[in-house]
Amino acid sequence: MSVSRRKPHVNPKPYKVFPPGDFMQEEMDERGMKASEVAVRLGLTPEGFSQLLDGSMRIRAALAESLSAVFGTSASFWVNLDRSWRLGADES
């Protein structure tokens, strides 16, 4: 009896991790939204919003809910994007 051997799956191009703020910035640019407007809608100071954009602020449930309302996504999208960013950043 012959045993079929499969080659292990190798991903030649690892996915690129990026802070959620990169996605936010792209969305804001495409929608013509100003950072100050989004910061107010999220209940953040300009400094806090800057931290969110650069990835130094974690996205927790309440903030994820606010982000989902502003950008029309799910809250879990933001939590998962933040989690992926942090896990990927820790590995690099």
PyMOL Python script that loads the backbone (N, CA, C, O; Angstrom):
from pymol import cmd

cmd.read_pdbstr("""\
ATOM      1  N   MET A   1       0.836  -1.165   0.000  1.00  0.00           N
ATOM      2  CA  MET A   1       0.000   0.000   0.000  1.00  0.00           C
ATOM      3  C   MET A   1       0.890   1.241   0.000  1.00  0.00           C
ATOM      4  O   MET A   1       1.822   1.359   0.796  1.00  0.00           O
ATOM      5  N   SER A   2       0.588   2.133  -0.884  1.00  0.00           N
ATOM      6  CA  SER A   2       1.376   3.358  -1.031  1.00  0.00           C
ATOM      7  C   SER A   2       0.803   4.465  -0.144  1.00  0.00           C
ATOM      8  O   SER A   2      -0.408   4.679  -0.094  1.00  0.00           O
ATOM      9  N   VAL A   3       1.684   5.145   0.536  1.00  0.00           N
ATOM     10  CA  VAL A   3       1.262   6.249   1.389  1.00  0.00           C
ATOM     11  C   VAL A   3       1.581   7.556   0.669  1.00  0.00           C
ATOM     12  O   VAL A   3       2.718   7.813   0.274  1.00  0.00           O
ATOM     13  N   SER A   4       0.571   8.346   0.516  1.00  0.00           N
ATOM     14  CA  SER A   4       0.747   9.638  -0.136  1.00  0.00           C
ATOM     15  C   SER A   4       1.347  10.618   0.866  1.00  0.00           C
ATOM     16  O   SER A   4       0.856  10.764   1.986  1.00  0.00           O
ATOM     17  N   ARG A   5       2.400  11.274   0.451  1.00  0.00           N
ATOM     18  CA  ARG A   5       3.026  12.261   1.320  1.00  0.00           C
ATOM     19  C   ARG A   5       2.749  13.648   0.775  1.00  0.00           C
ATOM     20  O   ARG A   5       3.015  13.954  -0.388  1.00  0.00           O
ATOM     21  N   ARG A   6       2.220  14.454   1.628  1.00  0.00           N
ATOM     22  CA  ARG A   6       1.926  15.835   1.236  1.00  0.00           C
ATOM     23  C   ARG A   6       3.077  16.726   1.658  1.00  0.00           C
ATOM     24  O   ARG A   6       3.699  16.533   2.702  1.00  0.00           O
ATOM     25  N   LYS A   7       3.329  17.682   0.833  1.00  0.00           N
ATOM     26  CA  LYS A   7       4.307  18.692   1.209  1.00  0.00           C
ATOM     27  C   LYS A   7       3.657  19.601   2.249  1.00  0.00           C
ATOM     28  O   LYS A   7       2.482  19.949   2.135  1.00  0.00           O
ATOM     29  N   PRO A   8       4.422  19.976   3.251  1.00  0.00           N
ATOM     30  CA  PRO A   8       3.843  20.903   4.229  1.00  0.00           C
ATOM     31  C   PRO A   8       3.546  22.234   3.564  1.00  0.00           C
ATOM     32  O   PRO A   8       4.296  22.703   2.707  1.00  0.00           O
ATOM     33  N   HIS A   9       2.443  22.829   3.973  1.00  0.00           N
ATOM     34  CA  HIS A   9       2.073  24.132   3.431  1.00  0.00           C
ATOM     35  C   HIS A   9       3.053  25.184   3.947  1.00  0.00           C
ATOM     36  O   HIS A   9       3.246  25.343   5.153  1.00  0.00           O
ATOM     37  N   VAL A  10       3.650  25.876   3.027  1.00  0.00           N
ATOM     38  CA  VAL A  10       4.577  26.941   3.386  1.00  0.00           C
ATOM     39  C   VAL A  10       4.049  28.227   2.767  1.00  0.00           C
ATOM     40  O   VAL A  10       3.810  28.304   1.562  1.00  0.00           O
ATOM     41  N   ASN A  11       3.876  29.213   3.597  1.00  0.00           N
ATOM     42  CA  ASN A  11       3.427  30.507   3.110  1.00  0.00           C
ATOM     43  C   ASN A  11       4.660  31.303   2.717  1.00  0.00           C
ATOM     44  O   ASN A  11       5.401  31.763   3.586  1.00  0.00           O
ATOM     45  N   PRO A  12       4.889  31.471   1.419  1.00  0.00           N
ATOM     46  CA  PRO A  12       6.115  32.162   0.997  1.00  0.00           C
ATOM     47  C   PRO A  12       6.133  33.639   1.374  1.00  0.00           C
ATOM     48  O   PRO A  12       7.207  34.222   1.523  1.00  0.00           O
ATOM     49  N   LYS A  13       4.975  34.245   1.530  1.00  0.00           N
ATOM     50  CA  LYS A  13       4.925  35.652   1.890  1.00  0.00           C
ATOM     51  C   LYS A  13       4.118  35.788   3.178  1.00  0.00           C
ATOM     52  O   LYS A  13       2.889  35.727   3.144  1.00  0.00           O
ATOM     53  N   PRO A  14       4.784  35.970   4.296  1.00  0.00           N
ATOM     54  CA  PRO A  14       4.024  36.159   5.533  1.00  0.00           C
ATOM     55  C   PRO A  14       3.188  37.428   5.442  1.00  0.00           C
ATOM     56  O   PRO A  14       3.584  38.407   4.810  1.00  0.00           O
ATOM     57  N   TYR A  15       2.046  37.393   6.073  1.00  0.00           N
ATOM     58  CA  TYR A  15       1.191  38.572   6.014  1.00  0.00           C
ATOM     59  C   TYR A  15       1.832  39.725   6.774  1.00  0.00           C
ATOM     60  O   TYR A  15       2.567  39.531   7.743  1.00  0.00           O
ATOM     61  N   LYS A  16       1.541  40.887   6.318  1.00  0.00           N
ATOM     62  CA  LYS A  16       2.086  42.091   6.940  1.00  0.00           C
ATOM     63  C   LYS A  16       1.136  42.550   8.034  1.00  0.00           C
ATOM     64  O   LYS A  16      -0.060  42.716   7.797  1.00  0.00           O
ATOM     65  N   VAL A  17       1.660  42.751   9.206  1.00  0.00           N
ATOM     66  CA  VAL A  17       0.836  43.302  10.279  1.00  0.00           C
ATOM     67  C   VAL A  17       0.982  44.813  10.272  1.00  0.00           C
ATOM     68  O   VAL A  17       2.044  45.350   9.959  1.00  0.00           O
ATOM     69  N   PHE A  18      -0.089  45.479  10.619  1.00  0.00           N
ATOM     70  CA  PHE A  18      -0.082  46.930  10.642  1.00  0.00           C
ATOM     71  C   PHE A  18      -0.990  47.401  11.762  1.00  0.00           C
ATOM     72  O   PHE A  18      -1.951  46.718  12.116  1.00  0.00           O
ATOM     73  N   PRO A  19      -0.693  48.556  12.317  1.00  0.00           N
ATOM     74  CA  PRO A  19      -1.555  49.056  13.386  1.00  0.00           C
ATOM     75  C   PRO A  19      -2.930  49.404  12.834  1.00  0.00           C
ATOM     76  O   PRO A  19      -3.048  49.831  11.686  1.00  0.00           O
ATOM     77  N   PRO A  20      -3.967  49.226  13.640  1.00  0.00           N
ATOM     78  CA  PRO A  20      -5.310  49.578  13.188  1.00  0.00           C
ATOM     79  C   PRO A  20      -5.403  51.008  12.681  1.00  0.00           C
ATOM     80  O   PRO A  20      -6.242  51.317  11.835  1.00  0.00           O
ATOM     81  N   GLY A  21      -4.548  51.875  13.191  1.00  0.00           N
ATOM     82  CA  GLY A  21      -4.556  53.265  12.756  1.00  0.00           C
ATOM     83  C   GLY A  21      -4.266  53.432  11.268  1.00  0.00           C
ATOM     84  O   GLY A  21      -4.741  54.381  10.645  1.00  0.00           O
ATOM     85  N   ASP A  22      -3.486  52.508  10.694  1.00  0.00           N
ATOM     86  CA  ASP A  22      -3.236  52.577   9.247  1.00  0.00           C
ATOM     87  C   ASP A  22      -4.538  52.421   8.476  1.00  0.00           C
ATOM     88  O   ASP A  22      -4.805  53.152   7.522  1.00  0.00           O
ATOM     89  N   PHE A  23      -5.350  51.447   8.912  1.00  0.00           N
ATOM     90  CA  PHE A  23      -6.643  51.227   8.275  1.00  0.00           C
ATOM     91  C   PHE A  23      -7.556  52.431   8.501  1.00  0.00           C
ATOM     92  O   PHE A  23      -8.236  52.887   7.582  1.00  0.00           O
ATOM     93  N   MET A  24      -7.563  52.936   9.731  1.00  0.00           N
ATOM     94  CA  MET A  24      -8.388  54.113  10.043  1.00  0.00           C
ATOM     95  C   MET A  24      -8.009  55.293   9.155  1.00  0.00           C
ATOM     96  O   MET A  24      -8.878  55.973   8.609  1.00  0.00           O
ATOM     97  N   GLN A  25      -6.715  55.530   9.016  1.00  0.00           N
ATOM     98  CA  GLN A  25      -6.253  56.659   8.213  1.00  0.00           C
ATOM     99  C   GLN A  25      -6.688  56.514   6.761  1.00  0.00           C
ATOM    100  O   GLN A  25      -7.132  57.484   6.147  1.00  0.00           O
ATOM    101  N   GLU A  26      -6.564  55.316   6.210  1.00  0.00           N
ATOM    102  CA  GLU A  26      -7.010  55.084   4.829  1.00  0.00           C
ATOM    103  C   GLU A  26      -8.502  55.354   4.691  1.00  0.00           C
ATOM    104  O   GLU A  26      -8.935  56.003   3.738  1.00  0.00           O
ATOM    105  N   GLU A  27      -9.283  54.859   5.637  1.00  0.00           N
ATOM    106  CA  GLU A  27     -10.733  55.069   5.602  1.00  0.00           C
ATOM    107  C   GLU A  27     -11.077  56.545   5.739  1.00  0.00           C
ATOM    108  O   GLU A  27     -11.950  57.049   5.033  1.00  0.00           O
ATOM    109  N   MET A  28     -10.405  57.228   6.633  1.00  0.00           N
ATOM    110  CA  MET A  28     -10.660  58.653   6.819  1.00  0.00           C
ATOM    111  C   MET A  28     -10.334  59.424   5.540  1.00  0.00           C
ATOM    112  O   MET A  28     -11.086  60.309   5.134  1.00  0.00           O
ATOM    113  N   ASP A  29      -9.213  59.085   4.912  1.00  0.00           N
ATOM    114  CA  ASP A  29      -8.820  59.756   3.674  1.00  0.00           C
ATOM    115  C   ASP A  29      -9.858  59.525   2.580  1.00  0.00           C
ATOM    116  O   ASP A  29     -10.258  60.462   1.889  1.00  0.00           O
ATOM    117  N   GLU A  30     -10.291  58.273   2.425  1.00  0.00           N
ATOM    118  CA  GLU A  30     -11.262  57.951   1.380  1.00  0.00           C
ATOM    119  C   GLU A  30     -12.616  58.605   1.625  1.00  0.00           C
ATOM    120  O   GLU A  30     -13.328  58.937   0.677  1.00  0.00           O
ATOM    121  N   ARG A  31     -12.970  58.791   2.882  1.00  0.00           N
ATOM    122  CA  ARG A  31     -14.274  59.361   3.222  1.00  0.00           C
ATOM    123  C   ARG A  31     -14.220  60.874   3.448  1.00  0.00           C
ATOM    124  O   ARG A  31     -15.248  61.501   3.705  1.00  0.00           O
ATOM    125  N   GLY A  32     -13.037  61.453   3.352  1.00  0.00           N
ATOM    126  CA  GLY A  32     -12.889  62.883   3.566  1.00  0.00           C
ATOM    127  C   GLY A  32     -13.147  63.302   5.004  1.00  0.00           C
ATOM    128  O   GLY A  32     -13.631  64.404   5.259  1.00  0.00           O
ATOM    129  N   MET A  33     -12.824  62.421   5.941  1.00  0.00           N
ATOM    130  CA  MET A  33     -13.042  62.706   7.367  1.00  0.00           C
ATOM    131  C   MET A  33     -11.785  63.328   7.955  1.00  0.00           C
ATOM    132  O   MET A  33     -10.669  62.928   7.623  1.00  0.00           O
ATOM    133  N   LYS A  34     -11.970  64.301   8.821  1.00  0.00           N
ATOM    134  CA  LYS A  34     -10.853  64.936   9.506  1.00  0.00           C
ATOM    135  C   LYS A  34     -10.589  64.207  10.820  1.00  0.00           C
ATOM    136  O   LYS A  34     -11.509  63.692  11.455  1.00  0.00           O
ATOM    137  N   ALA A  35      -9.320  64.170  11.215  1.00  0.00           N
ATOM    138  CA  ALA A  35      -8.931  63.510  12.461  1.00  0.00           C
ATOM    139  C   ALA A  35      -9.666  64.115  13.644  1.00  0.00           C
ATOM    140  O   ALA A  35     -10.103  63.391  14.538  1.00  0.00           O
ATOM    141  N   SER A  36      -9.808  65.439  13.661  1.00  0.00           N
ATOM    142  CA  SER A  36     -10.481  66.097  14.782  1.00  0.00           C
ATOM    143  C   SER A  36     -11.941  65.668  14.874  1.00  0.00           C
ATOM    144  O   SER A  36     -12.472  65.510  15.973  1.00  0.00           O
ATOM    145  N   GLU A  37     -12.586  65.481  13.741  1.00  0.00           N
ATOM    146  CA  GLU A  37     -13.980  65.038  13.706  1.00  0.00           C
ATOM    147  C   GLU A  37     -14.115  63.619  14.263  1.00  0.00           C
ATOM    148  O   GLU A  37     -15.002  63.336  15.068  1.00  0.00           O
ATOM    149  N   VAL A  38     -13.229  62.745  13.824  1.00  0.00           N
ATOM    150  CA  VAL A  38     -13.280  61.351  14.280  1.00  0.00           C
ATOM    151  C   VAL A  38     -12.948  61.268  15.769  1.00  0.00           C
ATOM    152  O   VAL A  38     -13.580  60.510  16.506  1.00  0.00           O
ATOM    153  N   ALA A  39     -11.971  62.037  16.208  1.00  0.00           N
ATOM    154  CA  ALA A  39     -11.606  62.043  17.628  1.00  0.00           C
ATOM    155  C   ALA A  39     -12.806  62.425  18.494  1.00  0.00           C
ATOM    156  O   ALA A  39     -13.066  61.784  19.512  1.00  0.00           O
ATOM    157  N   VAL A  40     -13.533  63.464  18.096  1.00  0.00           N
ATOM    158  CA  VAL A  40     -14.709  63.894  18.848  1.00  0.00           C
ATOM    159  C   VAL A  40     -15.760  62.791  18.865  1.00  0.00           C
ATOM    160  O   VAL A  40     -16.349  62.506  19.908  1.00  0.00           O
ATOM    161  N   ARG A  41     -15.995  62.173  17.718  1.00  0.00           N
ATOM    162  CA  ARG A  41     -17.008  61.100  17.642  1.00  0.00           C
ATOM    163  C   ARG A  41     -16.624  59.898  18.505  1.00  0.00           C
ATOM    164  O   ARG A  41     -17.492  59.170  18.986  1.00  0.00           O
ATOM    165  N   LEU A  42     -15.324  59.697  18.696  1.00  0.00           N
ATOM    166  CA  LEU A  42     -14.853  58.587  19.525  1.00  0.00           C
ATOM    167  C   LEU A  42     -14.711  58.985  20.993  1.00  0.00           C
ATOM    168  O   LEU A  42     -14.473  58.135  21.851  1.00  0.00           O
ATOM    169  N   GLY A  43     -14.857  60.274  21.277  1.00  0.00           N
ATOM    170  CA  GLY A  43     -14.700  60.741  22.654  1.00  0.00           C
ATOM    171  C   GLY A  43     -13.256  60.781  23.102  1.00  0.00           C
ATOM    172  O   GLY A  43     -12.960  60.607  24.284  1.00  0.00           O
ATOM    173  N   LEU A  44     -12.351  61.011  22.155  1.00  0.00           N
ATOM    174  CA  LEU A  44     -10.921  61.053  22.463  1.00  0.00           C
ATOM    175  C   LEU A  44     -10.373  62.461  22.308  1.00  0.00           C
ATOM    176  O   LEU A  44     -10.871  63.249  21.505  1.00  0.00           O
ATOM    177  N   THR A  45      -9.352  62.765  23.077  1.00  0.00           N
ATOM    178  CA  THR A  45      -8.618  64.012  22.883  1.00  0.00           C
ATOM    179  C   THR A  45      -7.781  63.862  21.613  1.00  0.00           C
ATOM    180  O   THR A  45      -7.584  62.746  21.132  1.00  0.00           O
ATOM    181  N   PRO A  46      -7.287  64.973  21.067  1.00  0.00           N
ATOM    182  CA  PRO A  46      -6.390  64.850  19.912  1.00  0.00           C
ATOM    183  C   PRO A  46      -5.177  63.961  20.212  1.00  0.00           C
ATOM    184  O   PRO A  46      -4.737  63.189  19.359  1.00  0.00           O
ATOM    185  N   GLU A  47      -4.647  64.078  21.426  1.00  0.00           N
ATOM    186  CA  GLU A  47      -3.494  63.256  21.809  1.00  0.00           C
ATOM    187  C   GLU A  47      -3.878  61.778  21.870  1.00  0.00           C
ATOM    188  O   GLU A  47      -3.138  60.912  21.402  1.00  0.00           O
ATOM    189  N   GLY A  48      -5.037  61.505  22.449  1.00  0.00           N
ATOM    190  CA  GLY A  48      -5.517  60.131  22.527  1.00  0.00           C
ATOM    191  C   GLY A  48      -5.761  59.541  21.148  1.00  0.00           C
ATOM    192  O   GLY A  48      -5.454  58.376  20.895  1.00  0.00           O
ATOM    193  N   PHE A  49      -6.319  60.360  20.255  1.00  0.00           N
ATOM    194  CA  PHE A  49      -6.554  59.877  18.896  1.00  0.00           C
ATOM    195  C   PHE A  49      -5.242  59.603  18.183  1.00  0.00           C
ATOM    196  O   PHE A  49      -5.137  58.642  17.422  1.00  0.00           O
ATOM    197  N   SER A  50      -4.247  60.435  18.421  1.00  0.00           N
ATOM    198  CA  SER A  50      -2.921  60.211  17.841  1.00  0.00           C
ATOM    199  C   SER A  50      -2.341  58.875  18.326  1.00  0.00           C
ATOM    200  O   SER A  50      -1.738  58.133  17.550  1.00  0.00           O
ATOM    201  N   GLN A  51      -2.530  58.583  19.611  1.00  0.00           N
ATOM    202  CA  GLN A  51      -2.058  57.306  20.158  1.00  0.00           C
ATOM    203  C   GLN A  51      -2.801  56.131  19.530  1.00  0.00           C
ATOM    204  O   GLN A  51      -2.216  55.077  19.283  1.00  0.00           O
ATOM    205  N   LEU A  52      -4.082  56.319  19.276  1.00  0.00           N
ATOM    206  CA  LEU A  52      -4.858  55.275  18.613  1.00  0.00           C
ATOM    207  C   LEU A  52      -4.316  55.023  17.212  1.00  0.00           C
ATOM    208  O   LEU A  52      -4.140  53.874  16.807  1.00  0.00           O
ATOM    209  N   LEU A  53      -4.055  56.090  16.476  1.00  0.00           N
ATOM    210  CA  LEU A  53      -3.546  55.948  15.113  1.00  0.00           C
ATOM    211  C   LEU A  53      -2.169  55.296  15.069  1.00  0.00           C
ATOM    212  O   LEU A  53      -1.898  54.508  14.163  1.00  0.00           O
ATOM    213  N   ASP A  54      -1.295  55.602  16.022  1.00  0.00           N
ATOM    214  CA  ASP A  54       0.062  55.044  15.945  1.00  0.00           C
ATOM    215  C   ASP A  54       0.177  53.662  16.604  1.00  0.00           C
ATOM    216  O   ASP A  54       1.251  53.061  16.607  1.00  0.00           O
ATOM    217  N   GLY A  55      -0.924  53.169  17.156  1.00  0.00           N
ATOM    218  CA  GLY A  55      -0.918  51.815  17.711  1.00  0.00           C
ATOM    219  C   GLY A  55      -0.515  51.722  19.164  1.00  0.00           C
ATOM    220  O   GLY A  55      -0.420  50.621  19.706  1.00  0.00           O
ATOM    221  N   SER A  56      -0.277  52.851  19.809  1.00  0.00           N
ATOM    222  CA  SER A  56       0.135  52.769  21.209  1.00  0.00           C
ATOM    223  C   SER A  56      -1.054  52.678  22.169  1.00  0.00           C
ATOM    224  O   SER A  56      -0.864  52.412  23.356  1.00  0.00           O
ATOM    225  N   MET A  57      -2.275  52.894  21.675  1.00  0.00           N
ATOM    226  CA  MET A  57      -3.480  52.727  22.490  1.00  0.00           C
ATOM    227  C   MET A  57      -4.157  51.412  22.107  1.00  0.00           C
ATOM    228  O   MET A  57      -4.420  51.161  20.931  1.00  0.00           O
ATOM    229  N   ARG A  58      -4.432  50.587  23.096  1.00  0.00           N
ATOM    230  CA  ARG A  58      -5.144  49.334  22.849  1.00  0.00           C
ATOM    231  C   ARG A  58      -6.617  49.610  22.551  1.00  0.00           C
ATOM    232  O   ARG A  58      -7.216  50.548  23.079  1.00  0.00           O
ATOM    233  N   ILE A  59      -7.170  48.776  21.702  1.00  0.00           N
ATOM    234  CA  ILE A  59      -8.596  48.889  21.395  1.00  0.00           C
ATOM    235  C   ILE A  59      -9.346  47.886  22.258  1.00  0.00           C
ATOM    236  O   ILE A  59      -9.245  46.674  22.068  1.00  0.00           O
ATOM    237  N   ARG A  60     -10.084  48.410  23.191  1.00  0.00           N
ATOM    238  CA  ARG A  60     -10.907  47.596  24.093  1.00  0.00           C
ATOM    239  C   ARG A  60     -12.356  47.655  23.604  1.00  0.00           C
ATOM    240  O   ARG A  60     -12.667  48.348  22.636  1.00  0.00           O
ATOM    241  N   ALA A  61     -13.233  46.922  24.283  1.00  0.00           N
ATOM    242  CA  ALA A  61     -14.615  46.747  23.823  1.00  0.00           C
ATOM    243  C   ALA A  61     -15.355  48.066  23.586  1.00  0.00           C
ATOM    244  O   ALA A  61     -15.963  48.242  22.530  1.00  0.00           O
ATOM    245  N   ALA A  62     -15.317  48.988  24.539  1.00  0.00           N
ATOM    246  CA  ALA A  62     -16.068  50.242  24.397  1.00  0.00           C
ATOM    247  C   ALA A  62     -15.566  51.060  23.209  1.00  0.00           C
ATOM    248  O   ALA A  62     -16.365  51.607  22.448  1.00  0.00           O
ATOM    249  N   LEU A  63     -14.260  51.143  23.051  1.00  0.00           N
ATOM    250  CA  LEU A  63     -13.694  51.881  21.922  1.00  0.00           C
ATOM    251  C   LEU A  63     -14.016  51.167  20.615  1.00  0.00           C
ATOM    252  O   LEU A  63     -14.301  51.816  19.609  1.00  0.00           O
ATOM    253  N   ALA A  64     -13.972  49.854  20.620  1.00  0.00           N
ATOM    254  CA  ALA A  64     -14.310  49.082  19.420  1.00  0.00           C
ATOM    255  C   ALA A  64     -15.755  49.349  18.992  1.00  0.00           C
ATOM    256  O   ALA A  64     -16.042  49.442  17.799  1.00  0.00           O
ATOM    257  N   GLU A  65     -16.650  49.469  19.951  1.00  0.00           N
ATOM    258  CA  GLU A  65     -18.051  49.796  19.637  1.00  0.00           C
ATOM    259  C   GLU A  65     -18.147  51.170  18.979  1.00  0.00           C
ATOM    260  O   GLU A  65     -18.873  51.347  18.001  1.00  0.00           O
ATOM    261  N   SER A  66     -17.424  52.124  19.510  1.00  0.00           N
ATOM    262  CA  SER A  66     -17.427  53.476  18.930  1.00  0.00           C
ATOM    263  C   SER A  66     -16.831  53.472  17.525  1.00  0.00           C
ATOM    264  O   SER A  66     -17.364  54.113  16.620  1.00  0.00           O
ATOM    265  N   LEU A  67     -15.733  52.754  17.347  1.00  0.00           N
ATOM    266  CA  LEU A  67     -15.108  52.662  16.023  1.00  0.00           C
ATOM    267  C   LEU A  67     -16.059  52.012  15.016  1.00  0.00           C
ATOM    268  O   LEU A  67     -16.127  52.427  13.859  1.00  0.00           O
ATOM    269  N   SER A  68     -16.785  50.999  15.462  1.00  0.00           N
ATOM    270  CA  SER A  68     -17.716  50.325  14.552  1.00  0.00           C
ATOM    271  C   SER A  68     -18.824  51.281  14.114  1.00  0.00           C
ATOM    272  O   SER A  68     -19.267  51.235  12.966  1.00  0.00           O
ATOM    273  N   ALA A  69     -19.275  52.148  15.025  1.00  0.00           N
ATOM    274  CA  ALA A  69     -20.306  53.124  14.666  1.00  0.00           C
ATOM    275  C   ALA A  69     -19.771  54.162  13.681  1.00  0.00           C
ATOM    276  O   ALA A  69     -20.481  54.561  12.758  1.00  0.00           O
ATOM    277  N   VAL A  70     -18.532  54.600  13.868  1.00  0.00           N
ATOM    278  CA  VAL A  70     -17.946  55.621  12.999  1.00  0.00           C
ATOM    279  C   VAL A  70     -17.638  55.069  11.611  1.00  0.00           C
ATOM    280  O   VAL A  70     -17.889  55.735  10.607  1.00  0.00           O
ATOM    281  N   PHE A  71     -17.095  53.852  11.550  1.00  0.00           N
ATOM    282  CA  PHE A  71     -16.623  53.317  10.276  1.00  0.00           C
ATOM    283  C   PHE A  71     -17.538  52.271   9.649  1.00  0.00           C
ATOM    284  O   PHE A  71     -17.254  51.784   8.555  1.00  0.00           O
ATOM    285  N   GLY A  72     -18.640  51.913  10.329  1.00  0.00           N
ATOM    286  CA  GLY A  72     -19.583  50.959   9.744  1.00  0.00           C
ATOM    287  C   GLY A  72     -19.059  49.535   9.693  1.00  0.00           C
ATOM    288  O   GLY A  72     -19.353  48.792   8.756  1.00  0.00           O
ATOM    289  N   THR A  73     -18.297  49.160  10.680  1.00  0.00           N
ATOM    290  CA  THR A  73     -17.747  47.808  10.773  1.00  0.00           C
ATOM    291  C   THR A  73     -18.287  47.163  12.047  1.00  0.00           C
ATOM    292  O   THR A  73     -19.111  47.750  12.748  1.00  0.00           O
ATOM    293  N   SER A  74     -17.824  45.973  12.335  1.00  0.00           N
ATOM    294  CA  SER A  74     -18.203  45.346  13.600  1.00  0.00           C
ATOM    295  C   SER A  74     -17.164  45.696  14.666  1.00  0.00           C
ATOM    296  O   SER A  74     -16.015  46.012  14.356  1.00  0.00           O
ATOM    297  N   ALA A  75     -17.586  45.634  15.908  1.00  0.00           N
ATOM    298  CA  ALA A  75     -16.653  45.869  17.010  1.00  0.00           C
ATOM    299  C   ALA A  75     -15.584  44.785  17.022  1.00  0.00           C
ATOM    300  O   ALA A  75     -14.422  45.065  17.316  1.00  0.00           O
ATOM    301  N   SER A  76     -15.962  43.559  16.707  1.00  0.00           N
ATOM    302  CA  SER A  76     -14.986  42.463  16.710  1.00  0.00           C
ATOM    303  C   SER A  76     -13.904  42.679  15.653  1.00  0.00           C
ATOM    304  O   SER A  76     -12.770  42.235  15.834  1.00  0.00           O
ATOM    305  N   PHE A  77     -14.238  43.348  14.559  1.00  0.00           N
ATOM    306  CA  PHE A  77     -13.227  43.662  13.548  1.00  0.00           C
ATOM    307  C   PHE A  77     -12.081  44.440  14.175  1.00  0.00           C
ATOM    308  O   PHE A  77     -10.913  44.127  13.943  1.00  0.00           O
ATOM    309  N   TRP A  78     -12.415  45.463  14.976  1.00  0.00           N
ATOM    310  CA  TRP A  78     -11.395  46.323  15.566  1.00  0.00           C
ATOM    311  C   TRP A  78     -10.602  45.606  16.638  1.00  0.00           C
ATOM    312  O   TRP A  78      -9.383  45.755  16.721  1.00  0.00           O
ATOM    313  N   VAL A  79     -11.289  44.828  17.460  1.00  0.00           N
ATOM    314  CA  VAL A  79     -10.599  44.074  18.507  1.00  0.00           C
ATOM    315  C   VAL A  79      -9.633  43.076  17.875  1.00  0.00           C
ATOM    316  O   VAL A  79      -8.494  42.945  18.322  1.00  0.00           O
ATOM    317  N   ASN A  80     -10.085  42.376  16.840  1.00  0.00           N
ATOM    318  CA  ASN A  80      -9.229  41.389  16.180  1.00  0.00           C
ATOM    319  C   ASN A  80      -8.067  42.038  15.430  1.00  0.00           C
ATOM    320  O   ASN A  80      -6.956  41.510  15.426  1.00  0.00           O
ATOM    321  N   LEU A  81      -8.322  43.173  14.801  1.00  0.00           N
ATOM    322  CA  LEU A  81      -7.248  43.884  14.106  1.00  0.00           C
ATOM    323  C   LEU A  81      -6.176  44.328  15.097  1.00  0.00           C
ATOM    324  O   LEU A  81      -4.981  44.204  14.830  1.00  0.00           O
ATOM    325  N   ASP A  82      -6.614  44.844  16.235  1.00  0.00           N
ATOM    326  CA  ASP A  82      -5.671  45.264  17.272  1.00  0.00           C
ATOM    327  C   ASP A  82      -4.900  44.062  17.819  1.00  0.00           C
ATOM    328  O   ASP A  82      -3.685  44.134  18.003  1.00  0.00           O
ATOM    329  N   ARG A  83      -5.593  42.977  18.074  1.00  0.00           N
ATOM    330  CA  ARG A  83      -4.942  41.766  18.598  1.00  0.00           C
ATOM    331  C   ARG A  83      -3.904  41.239  17.605  1.00  0.00           C
ATOM    332  O   ARG A  83      -2.793  40.880  17.996  1.00  0.00           O
ATOM    333  N   SER A  84      -4.265  41.195  16.325  1.00  0.00           N
ATOM    334  CA  SER A  84      -3.321  40.721  15.311  1.00  0.00           C
ATOM    335  C   SER A  84      -2.093  41.609  15.236  1.00  0.00           C
ATOM    336  O   SER A  84      -0.968  41.127  15.112  1.00  0.00           O
ATOM    337  N   TRP A  85      -2.326  42.927  15.314  1.00  0.00           N
ATOM    338  CA  TRP A  85      -1.221  43.882  15.279  1.00  0.00           C
ATOM    339  C   TRP A  85      -0.267  43.645  16.447  1.00  0.00           C
ATOM    340  O   TRP A  85       0.950  43.609  16.265  1.00  0.00           O
ATOM    341  N   ARG A  86      -0.819  43.485  17.633  1.00  0.00           N
ATOM    342  CA  ARG A  86       0.026  43.309  18.815  1.00  0.00           C
ATOM    343  C   ARG A  86       0.770  41.974  18.793  1.00  0.00           C
ATOM    344  O   ARG A  86       1.946  41.911  19.152  1.00  0.00           O
ATOM    345  N   LEU A  87       0.096  40.925  18.379  1.00  0.00           N
ATOM    346  CA  LEU A  87       0.760  39.618  18.300  1.00  0.00           C
ATOM    347  C   LEU A  87       1.867  39.646  17.247  1.00  0.00           C
ATOM    348  O   LEU A  87       2.962  39.135  17.482  1.00  0.00           O
ATOM    349  N   GLY A  88       1.590  40.233  16.104  1.00  0.00           N
ATOM    350  CA  GLY A  88       2.581  40.322  15.038  1.00  0.00           C
ATOM    351  C   GLY A  88       3.745  41.210  15.411  1.00  0.00           C
ATOM    352  O   GLY A  88       4.896  40.911  15.091  1.00  0.00           O
ATOM    353  N   ALA A  89       3.444  42.303  16.089  1.00  0.00           N
ATOM    354  CA  ALA A  89       4.510  43.225  16.505  1.00  0.00           C
ATOM    355  C   ALA A  89       5.418  42.552  17.538  1.00  0.00           C
ATOM    356  O   ALA A  89       6.626  42.787  17.555  1.00  0.00           O
ATOM    357  N   ASP A  90       4.832  41.717  18.398  1.00  0.00           N
ATOM    358  CA  ASP A  90       5.627  41.001  19.404  1.00  0.00           C
ATOM    359  C   ASP A  90       6.547  39.970  18.753  1.00  0.00           C
ATOM    360  O   ASP A  90       7.625  39.684  19.273  1.00  0.00           O
ATOM    361  N   GLU A  91       6.124  39.410  17.618  1.00  0.00           N
ATOM    362  CA  GLU A  91       6.923  38.375  16.955  1.00  0.00           C
ATOM    363  C   GLU A  91       8.052  38.950  16.120  1.00  0.00           C
ATOM    364  O   GLU A  91       9.009  38.245  15.798  1.00  0.00           O
ATOM    365  N   SER A  92       7.948  40.232  15.764  1.00  0.00           N
ATOM    366  CA  SER A  92       9.002  40.801  14.899  1.00  0.00           C
ATOM    367  C   SER A  92      10.097  41.454  15.689  1.00  0.00           C
ATOM    368  O   SER A  92      11.049  41.975  15.109  1.00  0.00           O
TER     369      SER A  92
END
""", "prot")
cmd.dss("prot")
cmd.show_as("cartoon", "prot")
cmd.util.cbc("prot")
cmd.orient("prot")
